Amino acid sequence: MTFLSRIMLLKSQAHFSTDVQRGGAVVSGATFKGAGKRKTEMAKTRVGLMIAGFCVVYAIIGGRLVQYGHAQPETVSSILPADRLMASRPDILDRNGEVLATDIRTVSLFAEPHKIVDPDEAVERLSTVLKDLDVKDTYRKLSSNSRFQWLRRQLTPKQQSQILALGIPGIGFRPEKRRFYPGGPTASHIVGFVNIDNRGMAGMERYIDSQGMAELRALGMTSDTPLEPVRLSIDIRVQNLVRDTLVRSVEKYGAIGAGAVVLDVHTGEVLAMASVPDFDPNKPTEGAQEGWLNRMSNGTFEMGSTFKAFTTAMALDSGKVRMSDSFDARYPIRIGGFTIKDFHGKNRILSVPEIFQYSSNIGTARMAEAVGISEHQAFLTRLGLLNKIETELPEVATPTQPRVWKQINSVTISFGHGVSTTPLQTAVAVAALVNGGRLIPPTFLPRSKEQADALAQVVIKEKTSDEMRFLFDWNGTKGSGRRARVDGFDVGGKTGTAEKVVNGRYSDDKNFNAFIAAFPISNPQYAVLTFIDEPKSGDDNGGPTAGYTAAPMMKEIIQRSAAILGVEPTFGEDGSALLVSY
């Protein structure tokens, strides 16, 4: 066989052979295929391990994120995110656009203890700028193992500049916003205040948070963004003079507190409301002892003889008593072991206007008896005097009344003893007596006449309202309201002197004096209530009763605010005399 033929034979045999010879070693085809399969399987195993590793890592990350999402903020970090620190609040304006509250930029001082080289030296340097620095507490923070510690919130620009000049490593500043109240304590109980984190804690500031501001802040949607201002019904000019009157009256009469409110009788808008003692919302903690209590809406008092206005309106509106009727006030009423008598009794039969003018307890109790216990309770409930008042302010107290009304309760409540209510809702009820008989919820936000009409509830007949205006005017010219009369503005009202309960008994020397009024009484536009708590003296050498304390306060407020409120004076029988000297 030739060489060429042998070559051809070997090639033909190679097509059917699965053996491979490499370096003298012969490897079978099956062995070759097994090696390739193992390499493929090893590659797949490596890829699988890598995928599993990535899954484990991402699972751990996801788990930690879920954990942080459910953890409390303080357990996650001792500092809020930057967008939360810079969260804005809307400006608060009065009805004329004057700023009552606004945000200003500031910075807060923090430390990173792990970067502090010498805590002793750092504390010593900081104390040269921050004179009231708590040295021990600051040293403890700077010596800790934490990575962040607040040292002082809301520094002044001067303090920031001085601390920067110290050049302390590990000390830094974070931008924040601070709430500023230009009027200080002028409208503190209405506007309220915020805490160190700019969250509303009281007043309209807290109301704003309750209307969704807190949720927006939590979502980071208020970060350094101008927000639409919140306009109030308050007139800061009237608010200022009301507070000024109260502050001076407390000092003048030696009282422990005072309050007043000016209310639009047709819309329910509060134009001014103040309670003293009060506080500066720029430094709220300084008024924490007494100043935080808003006596107008969050304090309940027995309103004394001012309640006789409601008893009289009830009797007239029931149809069981008429203006021409008279009642026997010659003898005290003895009931349930108690004796009801008049403070300055006339000891004779009195007509309805005379009962109102002389503030007769006996005559008022007789009118309540004519109406009946159940109707008496129902009437005061209808006027909103026995239920918690609904308004924007969070600080609102619930009135107190007897669990079961008996005859003795109805008698004493008729002249203002036995029921405690807030001065604000008393003023709201007075507005209903003089505005045609419509009870309108009070508001600290602007409200139109049309909006008020939609909310109004008719509580007495229009005729009864006309008769009550006559009685208010009658008492303002002939009775205890004479010292509240302002020339040209026809102030009509009713005094109320209530003995305060001390240790379960009525005190002879501690009074709560109030005055309710409306002006001009011929066509009322505003209702006003003033009160003074535990006065020691009165005007004109008079005693510490409402006629010598709360009534003069009323006169001063109306005298100073009427022109601001746009009430035009009238003088003389026909209104022809246009000038008067104060």
Secondary structure, DSSP 4 states (H G I P E B T S, - for coil): --HHHHHHHHHHHHTT---EEETTEEE-HHHHHHHHHHHHHHHHHHHHHHHHHHHHHHHHHHHHHHHHHHS-HHHH-SS--HHHHTB----EE-TTS-EEEEEEEEEEEEE-GGG-S-HHHHHHHHHHH-TT--HHHHHHHHTSS-S-EEEEEEE-HHHHHHHHHH--TTEEEEEEEEEE-TTGGGGHHHH-EE-TTS-EEEHHHHHHIIIIIHHHHHTTTTBT---PPEEPS--HHHHHHHHHHHHHHHHHHT-SEEEEEEEETTT-BEEEEEEES---TTSGGGGTTTTT--TTTS--B--GGGHHHHHHHHHHHHTS--TT-EEE-SS-EEETTEEE--TT---SEEEHHHHHHTT-HHHHHHHHHHH-HHHHHHHHHHTTSSSPPP-S-S--PPPB--SS--HHHHHHHHTT-S-BB-HHHHHHHHHHHHTTSEE---BSS---HHHHHHH-EE-S-HHHHHHHHHHHHHHHHHSTTGGG--TTT--EEEEEEEEEEETTEEEEEEEEEEEEEEESTTS--EEEEEEEES-S--GGG--SSGGGTHHHHHHHHHHHHTTTTTPPP-BSSSS-B-----
